């Protein structure tokens, strides 16, 4: 790991980008950006192909990571003509200004409740038919696109109902303890008086329900509203990458003491995820109705018997397979062919 540190990371990312561009026909149209948290213990293109990664200290505010990473990525890999897609949690007025000044095209999650009163009134007056999409000019360069979903509305209403129910139980006596003060979530529906008594604010609950089912997107592209929403929803591939990295690939917890080994550990996990995604692509192209995890599970059970021939100078190998193992035979044959070539 010490050898890997700071010697192969750039090469790993270069190979990753070149492979991704080859798979996508030489052009990268959408770049998804997101961040996650890793902890240390001592003792996203349309198909989600990973291209690069950066590591920041845990004290670094995540909202300030995006622009430097994009600028560095563009400079290192000569990336042009792409769209940045990012969640609203990473965006600030300053970040948007920097995206604009750099000439980047973008699709961002919108904080529609923070819009001007005029735009908020327009949003709340929109047709609430399932799947309806409306849009307006936010300023000279930006469009605000808002969609409505019955499923999203039901989910928001259910979550709020459960949250308020917990509040009613927690504050049934009408008093507030020190332990309750810093808790977040649905505490926004509480009113706290000077003598530290609390009550549920029904008006705030009603106001919150007005936004159920609504989701906003800000873009400076000329893409149709449906395409903007479709591209934004591609962020799930980044979130899935984080889940696979932390779960299947066991990126965390890390049992390292030094920075160089932490970085080497993450580099190895990045390579593993790249291989994971390539295997996923090959499985799909072969028409195999299996997940990567299932294929790996079956592959681990295959037994190869090595037999010494009578003359004692050579061996022969026999592969024993079950019907379930036969299902991944096309994959084994493909990789066997690649190895021999």
C-alpha positions as CSV (number, residue, x, y, z in Angstrom):
1,X,0.0,0.0,0.0
2,X,2.9,2.3,0.7
3,X,4.2,1.7,-2.9
4,X,0.7,2.4,-4.3
5,X,0.4,5.7,-2.4
6,X,0.9,8.7,-4.7
7,X,2.5,6.7,-7.5
8,X,-0.3,4.8,-9.2
9,X,-3.4,6.9,-8.4
10,X,-3.1,9.2,-11.4
11,X,-2.5,6.2,-13.7
12,X,-5.5,4.4,-12.2
13,X,-7.8,7.4,-12.9
14,X,-6.3,8.0,-16.4
15,X,-7.0,4.3,-17.3
16,X,-10.5,4.7,-15.9
17,X,-11.4,7.8,-17.9
18,X,-10.0,6.3,-21.2
19,X,-11.9,3.1,-20.6
20,X,-15.1,5.0,-19.9
21,X,-14.8,7.1,-23.0
22,X,-14.1,4.0,-25.1
23,X,-17.3,2.3,-23.7
24,X,-19.4,5.5,-24.4
25,X,-18.2,5.9,-27.9
26,X,-15.6,8.6,-27.2
27,X,-17.9,11.2,-25.6
28,X,-18.8,11.9,-22.1
29,X,-22.1,13.9,-22.0
30,X,-23.0,14.0,-18.3
31,X,-20.8,14.2,-15.2
32,X,-22.5,13.5,-11.9
33,X,-20.9,14.9,-8.7
34,X,-21.6,13.9,-5.2
35,X,-19.8,13.4,-1.9
36,X,-20.0,10.8,0.9
37,X,-18.4,10.4,4.3
38,X,-15.9,7.7,5.3
39,X,-14.7,7.2,8.8
40,X,-11.4,5.7,10.0
41,X,-10.9,3.2,12.8
42,X,-7.5,2.2,14.2
43,X,-6.8,-1.6,15.3
44,X,-21.7,8.5,-13.0
45,X,-22.3,9.4,-17.0
46,X,-25.6,7.8,-17.7
47,X,-24.4,4.2,-17.0
48,X,-22.6,5.2,-13.8
49,X,-19.0,4.4,-15.0
50,X,-16.6,5.8,-12.3
51,X,-14.0,8.0,-13.8
52,X,-12.2,9.8,-11.0
53,X,-12.3,10.6,-7.3
54,X,-10.9,13.1,-4.8
55,X,-10.3,12.8,-1.0
56,X,-10.9,15.7,1.4
57,X,-10.4,16.1,5.1
58,X,-13.5,15.5,7.2
59,X,-13.5,19.1,8.3
60,X,-13.8,20.4,4.7
61,X,-17.3,21.8,3.9
62,X,-18.6,19.6,1.1
63,X,-20.1,22.5,-0.7
64,X,-16.6,23.9,-1.5
65,X,-15.3,20.7,-3.0
66,X,-17.2,20.6,-6.3
67,X,-15.8,23.4,-8.3
68,X,-12.1,22.6,-7.7
69,X,-12.7,18.9,-8.5
70,X,-14.5,19.8,-11.8
71,X,-11.8,22.3,-12.8
72,X,-9.1,19.8,-12.1
73,X,-10.9,17.0,-13.9
74,X,-11.4,19.1,-17.0
75,X,-7.8,20.2,-17.0
76,X,-6.3,16.7,-16.5
77,X,-8.6,14.8,-18.9
78,X,-9.4,17.5,-21.5
79,X,-13.1,17.0,-21.0
80,X,-15.4,19.3,-23.1
81,X,-19.0,19.6,-23.9
82,X,-20.5,18.0,-20.8
83,X,-23.2,18.8,-18.3
84,X,-22.6,18.9,-14.5
85,X,-25.4,17.3,-12.4
86,X,-25.4,17.9,-8.7
87,X,-27.8,17.8,-5.7
88,X,-29.1,21.1,-4.2
89,X,-27.2,20.3,-1.0
90,X,-23.9,21.0,-2.8
91,X,-25.0,24.3,-4.3
92,X,-24.6,27.8,-3.0
93,X,-25.0,31.1,-4.8
94,X,-21.2,31.2,-5.1
95,X,-21.0,27.7,-6.6
96,X,-23.6,28.6,-9.2
97,X,-21.7,31.8,-10.1
98,X,-18.5,29.9,-10.5
99,X,-20.2,27.3,-12.8
100,X,-21.6,30.2,-14.9
101,X,-18.3,32.1,-15.1
102,X,-16.4,28.9,-16.1
103,X,-19.0,28.3,-18.9
104,X,-20.1,25.0,-17.5
105,X,-23.6,23.7,-18.4
106,X,-25.4,22.3,-15.4
107,X,-28.5,20.7,-13.9
108,X,-29.0,21.3,-10.2
109,X,-31.6,20.4,-7.6
110,X,-33.6,23.5,-6.7
111,X,-34.6,24.7,-3.2
112,X,-38.0,25.8,-4.4
113,X,-39.2,26.9,-1.0
114,X,-36.4,29.5,-1.0
115,X,-37.5,31.1,-4.2
116,X,-39.0,34.6,-4.5
117,X,-42.6,35.0,-3.3
118,X,-43.7,35.5,-7.0
119,X,-42.1,32.2,-8.1
120,X,-43.4,30.3,-5.0
121,X,-46.9,31.5,-5.7
122,X,-46.5,30.3,-9.3
123,X,-45.3,26.9,-8.2
124,X,-48.1,26.4,-5.7
125,X,-50.7,27.3,-8.4
126,X,-49.4,24.7,-10.8
127,X,-51.5,21.8,-12.0
128,X,-51.1,18.8,-9.6
129,X,-51.7,16.1,-12.2
130,X,-49.4,13.2,-11.8
131,X,-46.3,13.7,-14.0
132,X,-47.1,17.3,-14.8
133,X,-44.1,19.5,-15.6
134,X,-44.0,23.3,-15.7
135,X,-41.2,25.7,-16.2
136,X,-40.4,29.4,-16.1
137,X,-37.4,31.7,-16.6
138,X,-35.6,32.2,-13.3
139,X,-33.3,34.8,-14.7
140,X,-31.4,35.6,-18.0
141,X,-29.5,32.3,-17.9
142,X,-31.5,29.9,-15.8
143,X,-34.8,28.0,-16.2
144,X,-36.6,26.6,-13.2
145,X,-38.4,23.3,-13.9
146,X,-40.9,21.9,-11.5
147,X,-42.5,18.5,-11.6
148,X,-45.3,16.9,-9.6
149,X,-45.6,13.2,-8.6
150,X,-48.4,11.5,-6.8
151,X,-46.0,8.9,-5.4
152,X,-43.7,11.7,-4.1
153,X,-46.6,13.4,-2.5
154,X,-47.8,10.3,-0.7
155,X,-44.3,9.6,0.5
156,X,-43.9,13.1,1.9
157,X,-47.3,13.0,3.6
158,X,-46.5,9.6,5.2
159,X,-43.1,10.8,6.4
160,X,-44.5,13.9,7.9
161,X,-47.4,12.0,9.5
162,X,-45.0,9.6,11.2
163,X,-42.7,12.5,12.2
164,X,-45.5,14.5,13.8
165,X,-46.8,11.4,15.5
166,X,-43.4,11.0,17.2
167,X,-43.4,14.6,18.2
168,X,-46.8,14.3,19.8
169,X,-45.6,11.3,21.9
170,X,-42.3,13.0,22.8
171,X,-43.9,16.2,23.9
172,X,-47.1,14.8,25.3
173,X,-46.5,16.6,28.6
174,X,-46.0,19.9,26.9
175,X,-42.5,20.5,28.3
176,X,-39.1,20.6,26.8
177,X,-35.9,19.0,28.1
178,X,-32.3,20.0,27.3
179,X,-32.0,16.8,25.3
180,X,-34.8,17.8,23.0
181,X,-33.4,21.3,22.1
182,X,-30.8,20.3,19.5
183,X,-32.8,17.5,17.8
184,X,-33.7,18.3,14.2
185,X,-36.1,16.7,11.7
186,X,-39.8,17.5,12.4
187,X,-39.0,19.9,15.3
188,X,-39.7,22.6,12.8
189,X,-43.3,22.1,13.6
190,X,-42.8,23.0,17.3
191,X,-43.5,26.4,18.9
192,X,-41.4,27.0,22.0
193,X,-42.5,29.7,24.5
194,X,-40.4,31.6,27.0
195,X,-41.3,29.4,29.9
196,X,-40.1,26.3,27.9
197,X,-43.4,24.8,27.1
198,X,-44.1,23.4,23.7
199,X,-47.0,22.9,21.4
200,X,-47.5,21.4,17.9
201,X,-48.0,24.2,15.3
202,X,-50.8,23.0,13.1
203,X,-50.4,25.9,10.7
204,X,-46.8,24.9,9.9
205,X,-47.9,21.4,9.2
206,X,-50.6,22.6,6.8
207,X,-48.1,24.9,5.1
208,X,-45.6,22.1,4.7
209,X,-48.2,19.9,3.1
210,X,-48.7,22.4,0.3
211,X,-45.3,21.4,-1.2
212,X,-46.0,17.6,-1.2
213,X,-45.1,16.0,-4.5
214,X,-43.2,19.0,-5.9
215,X,-39.6,18.8,-7.0
216,X,-37.6,21.6,-8.6
217,X,-34.6,21.7,-11.0
218,X,-32.4,24.6,-12.2
219,X,-30.6,24.5,-15.5
220,X,-28.8,26.7,-17.9
221,X,-29.2,24.2,-20.7
222,X,-31.7,24.2,-23.5
223,X,-32.7,20.6,-22.9
224,X,-36.5,19.8,-22.7
225,X,-37.9,19.6,-19.1
226,X,-38.4,15.9,-19.3
227,X,-34.7,15.4,-20.3
228,X,-33.5,17.7,-17.5
229,X,-35.4,15.6,-14.9
230,X,-34.2,12.3,-16.4
231,X,-30.6,13.4,-16.3
232,X,-30.9,14.7,-12.7
233,X,-32.4,11.4,-11.6
234,X,-29.2,9.8,-12.8
235,X,-27.6,10.9,-9.5
236,X,-28.8,7.6,-8.1
237,X,-25.9,5.9,-9.8
238,X,-23.5,7.9,-7.6
239,X,-25.4,7.0,-4.5
240,X,-25.4,3.4,-5.5
241,X,-21.7,3.5,-6.1
242,X,-21.2,4.8,-2.5
243,X,-23.4,2.0,-1.2
244,X,-21.5,-0.7,-3.1
245,X,-18.2,0.9,-2.0
246,X,-19.1,0.9,1.6
247,X,-21.0,-2.4,1.6
248,X,-19.9,-5.0,-1.0
249,X,-16.3,-3.6,-1.4
250,X,-16.0,-2.8,2.4
251,X,-14.4,0.6,1.9
252,X,-15.1,1.3,5.5
253,X,-14.2,1.1,8.3
254,X,-10.5,1.5,7.6
255,X,-7.9,0.2,9.9
256,X,-5.1,2.5,9.0
257,X,-3.1,5.0,10.9
258,X,-1.3,7.0,8.2
259,X,-2.7,9.2,5.5
260,X,-0.8,7.4,2.7
261,X,-2.4,4.1,3.5
262,X,-5.8,5.6,3.8
263,X,-5.4,7.1,0.3
264,X,-4.0,3.8,-1.1
265,X,-7.0,1.9,0.5
266,X,-9.4,4.2,-1.3
267,X,-7.5,3.8,-4.6
268,X,-7.8,0.0,-4.4
269,X,-11.5,0.3,-3.7
270,X,-11.9,2.6,-6.7
271,X,-10.2,0.1,-8.9
272,X,-12.4,-2.7,-7.5
273,X,-15.6,-0.6,-8.2
274,X,-14.4,0.0,-11.8
275,X,-14.0,-3.8,-12.3
276,X,-17.4,-4.3,-10.6
277,X,-19.0,-1.9,-13.1
278,X,-17.2,-3.5,-16.1
279,X,-18.4,-6.9,-15.0
280,X,-22.0,-5.5,-14.7
281,X,-21.7,-4.2,-18.3
282,X,-20.5,-7.5,-19.7
283,X,-23.2,-9.4,-17.9
284,X,-25.8,-7.1,-19.4
285,X,-24.3,-7.5,-22.9
286,X,-24.3,-11.3,-22.6
287,X,-28.0,-11.2,-21.7
288,X,-27.5,-12.9,-18.3
289,X,-30.3,-12.2,-16.0
290,X,-28.1,-12.0,-12.9
291,X,-26.6,-9.3,-10.7
292,X,-22.9,-9.0,-10.2
293,X,-23.2,-10.1,-6.6
294,X,-25.0,-13.3,-7.7
295,X,-22.4,-14.1,-10.3
296,X,-19.6,-13.6,-7.8
297,X,-21.5,-15.8,-5.3
298,X,-21.8,-18.6,-7.8
299,X,-18.2,-18.2,-9.1
300,X,-16.9,-18.8,-5.6
301,X,-18.5,-22.3,-5.5
302,X,-16.8,-23.6,-8.7
303,X,-14.3,-26.4,-8.1
304,X,-11.4,-27.2,-10.3
305,X,-9.8,-30.6,-9.8
306,X,-6.1,-30.9,-10.8
307,X,-4.9,-34.4,-11.6
308,X,-1.3,-35.6,-12.1
309,X,-1.0,-37.7,-15.2
310,X,0.5,-41.3,-15.0
311,X,3.9,-40.2,-16.3
312,X,4.2,-37.9,-13.4
313,X,5.5,-35.0,-15.4
314,X,2.2,-33.2,-16.3
315,X,-1.2,-32.2,-14.9
316,X,-4.7,-32.0,-16.3
317,X,-7.4,-29.9,-14.8
318,X,-11.1,-30.7,-14.8
319,X,-13.8,-28.2,-14.0
320,X,-16.8,-29.5,-12.0
321,X,-20.0,-27.4,-12.4
322,X,-23.5,-27.6,-11.2
323,X,-26.5,-26.5,-13.3
324,X,-26.4,-23.1,-11.4
325,X,-22.7,-22.7,-12.3
326,X,-23.4,-23.5,-15.9
327,X,-25.5,-20.3,-16.0
328,X,-22.3,-18.2,-15.8
329,X,-20.4,-20.3,-18.3
330,X,-20.6,-17.7,-21.1
331,X,-18.9,-15.2,-18.7
332,X,-16.1,-17.7,-17.7
333,X,-15.5,-18.5,-21.4
334,X,-15.3,-14.8,-22.3
335,X,-12.7,-14.0,-19.6
336,X,-10.8,-17.2,-20.4
337,X,-10.6,-16.0,-24.0
338,X,-9.4,-12.5,-22.9
339,X,-6.7,-14.0,-20.7
340,X,-5.4,-16.2,-23.4
341,X,-5.2,-13.4,-25.9
